[in-house]
Amino acid sequence: MSPDNQQAHPQKGRTGLDRIIRAAGYSADGLRAAYTGEAAFRQETWLLICATPLACWLARDWVQGALLIGSLVLVMIVELMNSAVEAVVDRVSLERHELSKRAKDIGSGAVMLALFLAGGIWAAALWQRLAH
């Protein structure tokens, strides 16, 4: 990496434990920003917190428990990505544009699919637990 590049992006020159520590800090900043600035992410966080004990009761084995909890974590991951897309689109321009709408709608569609997947997994586990 050239010295000019390192000056423009000093975090790119970091390696080892220093890079890992700084990356973890940036990740924590991102989660904090999502929690404080995104109502949907807050709701999904509390859903995960409340549903985790239910998943432990509902699951017949550790694989089913991992699927139940993992499906909710997946919703949160997709929500983070959707929020990132929305932030970038809004940063570029607040004026209405077809491509901006498309980007935001696609991100929203991804969240919806993740929610459907989680709902299906939870419904199947609940049905299996209560019907058998």
C-alpha positions in Angstrom: 0.0 0.0 0.0 1.4 3.4 -0.9 2.1 6.0 1.8 -0.5 8.3 0.2 -3.1 5.5 0.5 -2.3 4.9 4.1 -2.7 8.6 4.9 -6.1 8.7 3.2 -7.2 5.4 4.9 -5.0 4.9 8.1 -7.2 1.9 9.2 -6.3 0.0 6.1 -2.6 -0.3 7.2 -3.5 -1.9 10.5 -2.8 -5.6 11.1 -3.0 -8.2 13.8 -4.6 -7.6 17.2 -4.8 -3.8 16.7 -6.9 -4.3 13.6 -9.2 -6.8 15.3 -9.7 -4.5 18.3 -10.5 -1.5 16.1 -12.8 -3.5 13.9 -14.7 -4.7 17.0 -15.1 -1.1 18.1 -16.5 0.0 14.7 -18.9 -3.0 14.8 -20.0 -2.0 18.3 -20.5 1.6 17.1 -22.6 0.3 14.2 -24.8 -1.9 16.5 -25.3 1.1 18.9 -26.2 3.4 16.0 -28.7 0.9 14.7 -30.2 0.4 18.1 -30.6 4.1 18.8 -31.5 5.2 15.3 -33.6 2.4 13.9 -36.9 1.5 15.5 -37.2 -1.8 13.6 -33.8 -2.9 14.8 -34.8 -2.1 18.4 -37.9 -4.2 18.0 -36.0 -7.1 16.5 -33.4 -6.9 19.4 -36.1 -7.2 22.0 -37.9 -9.9 20.0 -34.6 -11.9 20.1 -34.1 -11.3 23.8 -37.7 -12.4 24.6 -37.8 -15.3 22.2 -34.5 -16.9 23.2 -35.9 -18.6 26.4 -38.9 -19.7 24.3 -36.6 -21.2 21.7 -34.8 -23.1 24.5 -38.2 -24.6 25.6 -39.5 -25.1 22.1 -36.5 -26.8 20.5 -36.2 -30.5 20.6 -32.5 -30.5 20.2 -29.6 -28.0 19.8 -30.0 -27.9 16.0 -33.6 -26.8 16.2 -32.7 -24.2 18.8 -29.9 -22.9 16.6 -32.4 -22.6 13.7 -34.9 -20.8 15.9 -32.4 -18.3 17.4 -30.4 -18.1 14.1 -33.5 -17.2 12.1 -34.0 -14.1 14.4 -30.4 -13.2 14.2 -30.6 -13.4 10.4 -33.5 -10.9 10.5 -31.3 -8.5 12.5 -28.4 -8.9 10.0 -30.7 -8.2 7.0 -32.1 -5.2 8.9 -28.6 -3.9 9.5 -27.8 -4.2 5.8 -31.1 -2.5 4.8 -30.4 0.3 7.2 -26.9 0.7 5.7 -28.3 0.9 2.2 -30.9 3.5 3.3 -28.2 5.6 5.0 -26.0 5.6 1.9 -28.9 6.4 -0.4 -30.0 9.3 1.9 -26.3 10.5 2.1 -26.0 10.7 -1.6 -29.3 12.6 -2.1 -32.6 13.2 -0.3 -34.4 14.0 -3.6 -36.7 11.3 -5.0 -35.1 9.2 -7.6 -36.2 5.9 -9.2 -32.9 4.1 -8.4 -33.0 5.4 -4.7 -36.6 4.0 -4.4 -35.5 0.7 -6.0 -32.5 0.3 -3.6 -34.7 1.0 -0.5 -37.5 -1.2 -1.7 -35.1 -4.1 -2.5 -33.6 -3.8 1.0 -37.1 -3.8 2.5 -38.0 -6.8 0.5 -34.9 -8.6 1.8 -36.1 -7.9 5.4 -39.6 -9.2 4.6 -38.2 -12.4 3.2 -36.0 -12.9 6.3 -39.1 -12.3 8.5 -41.1 -14.9 6.5 -38.3 -17.4 6.8 -38.1 -16.8 10.6 -41.8 -17.0 10.9 -41.9 -20.3 9.0 -39.2 -21.8 11.1 -40.9 -20.8 14.3 -44.3 -21.9 13.1 -43.0 -25.3 12.2 -41.2 -25.8 15.5 -44.3 -24.7 17.4 -46.5 -27.0 15.4 -44.1 -29.9 16.0 -43.9 -29.2 19.7 -47.7 -28.8 20.3 -49.1 -31.2 17.8 -46.9 -34.2 18.6 
